[in-house]
Amino acid sequence: MERRDAKTMIDQGPIETPKRKGRPSLDEARLRQQAIGVKLRQMFDEVVSEPVPDEFLEILRRADDKASGSR
């Protein structure tokens, strides 16, 4: 069976393996978990780098003004 790293698994898709009975190997399961982790980190990085919408910033400013005014 061809060995692939997590990045390769994401880029190329699933491995074509012969049908066999039983569970996938432990190495295969770890590679899948690693690939999921890589993809989740990529998605998180994309979300973190998105700008905060102006409407949300305005809501936060109003909440800060109310909090500082009530002290």
Rosetta blueprint (number, residue, H / E / L):
1 M L
2 E L
3 R L
4 R L
5 D L
6 A H
7 K H
8 T H
9 M H
10 I H
11 D H
12 Q H
13 G L
14 P L
15 I L
16 E L
17 T L
18 P L
19 K L
20 R L
21 K L
22 G L
23 R L
24 P L
25 S L
26 L H
27 D H
28 E H
29 A H
30 R H
31 L H
32 R H
33 Q H
34 Q H
35 A H
36 I H
37 G H
38 V H
39 K H
40 L H
41 R H
42 Q H
43 M H
44 F H
45 D H
46 E H
47 V H
48 V H
49 S H
50 E L
51 P L
52 V L
53 P L
54 D H
55 E H
56 F H
57 L H
58 E H
59 I H
60 L H
61 R H
62 R H
63 A H
64 D H
65 D H
66 K H
67 A H
68 S H
69 G H
70 S L
71 R L
